[in-house]
Structures are given as C-alpha cells and as structure tokens.
C-alpha cells in the first residue's frame, strides 16, 4: 500500500540579486532521504543565476511507481514562478536522483529560453530625452549625432551606480527592459565588471569583460569581444581613445577607482560617463 502524501517545506532560499525569499515546497509521495531532499534544494538554487527576474516560488513533487516492470519508475514534477511567469517540467528517471537531476536540466533549459525570448523580443521605439541614448527597433529611427568637433566634446553627464551581481543573460534582459543599447553590470561568474550590448547585425549580444571570460559563457547568444585596454587606465586616456576611434561607447576599467566604466557618445555630440560605485 502506498504511503499517504507527505508535504514538507524545504528551507527558504534567498535570491542574491533581489533579496527576495524563494518559497520552495516539496511534496514526496515516496520515501526520500535527507540527502535527496538537499539535492532538490541544490538544483533549485542552481537555477537562480539563470533567471532574468526573481524566482518567487518553486513547487516540486517526487513520486515513485511500485511496478517493477517500469524502467523509469521515479517521477519528478516541478513548477517555478519567475515573477509571475510559470515554468513547468515533468520527467521520469530510473532513480530518484536521476529524476531530480533531469528535472533541474529541463527547468534550466526553459529558463534559458525565457531569457533569450526577452532579449530577442522586438520592442516599440521609445522617445529619447535630448542627448540620451535609447534603443529602438530600427537604426534609421535613431537621432543623428550632432557633429561636434572632438576638441569641443566634454563629459557633461556622469552617473554612478552600485552594480548588481548577475549573469550576462540577466544583464541583457535588464538592458532590453530599460530600453538601453548597452548595460554595465557586475558578472557574478567572474567577479569582474563587464558590459553587454545589442548592436550586432546578427542579433547576438556583445560581451566585453575586464579579464578572461567565464568558460560557461553561452556563445549562441553572446559574442565575447576583447577589451581595448589590457590594464586599467585613467579617464583622460579613455576619453582620448574614445575620440580616436569615434565609437558609440567604450568600456574600460578606471585606474583611480578600480571599477568598470563606460564612456559613450550622446546625441548632442558630448560624452556621458557611467561608473560602477567603488
């Protein structure tokens, strides 16, 4: 006779990037060891860096069929609530451990697809503030740069932010939501500041990091581009380089602050500067 369903709540897991507790509920319709329950928690924790929005709740049910003729008698069902968007998976495995791992793999793939859809989703063109950089559907809809001579350009706007630790895909999703063309962030994988941008003709994202890129970088969507500077530089050197190459933006590590920064061209012909808070 099958035992009655037993519902137990795994400890709350806190999202590092949002500080919001993810409520995790585990229902076991079979006997589970403490290590198997910890395995469920670890697989759910591993999903957090892949989510482009807070994971508010996760529900997992583990079951086992007593029929010895079934090759994969262990079933795992899972559902996660990504800030209101629900992702579900149902798998079967030869053992409870295999079912738990397979469930984690399925949920991970769905989270990646969700992030990719947000990145590639076409957006309505927004109305930019004078001199500000905004992302739109078509390059021809962007304002023309005012042809200000290099010797007259100044850094007229300077913003300093406390950068959130996140993955490049999370940064890209935020960039799309904020309607920007580039996004400065702190890469949780490398513990370095980095920038993503979506100006590539093939639709993929560019990723520029201070040092070596993490080996798990998803190169289907991210093209790792070299930093123009092999070491930190002062702001004056970055401005000089920016003037020479005449690009839309330039990422560098500020030697005085030891943090990442982006200098960019404003549509009024001057420069803007975005810095990471020391």
Buried (B, 14 or more C-beta within 10 A) or exposed (E): EEEEEEEEEBEEBEBEBBEEBBBBBBBBBBEBEEEBBEBBBEBBBEBBBBBBBBBBBBBBBBBBBEEEEEEBBBBBBBBBBBEEEEBEBEBBBEEBBBBBBBBBEBBBEBBBEBBBEBBBEEEEBBEBEEBBBBBBEEEEEBBEEEEBEEEEBEBEBEEBEEBBBBBBBBBBBBBBEEBBBBBBBBBBBBEBBBBBBBEEEEEBBBBBBBBEBBEEBBEEBBBBBEBBBEEBBEBEEBBEBBBEEEEBBBBBBBBEBEBBBBBBBBBBBBBBBBBBEE
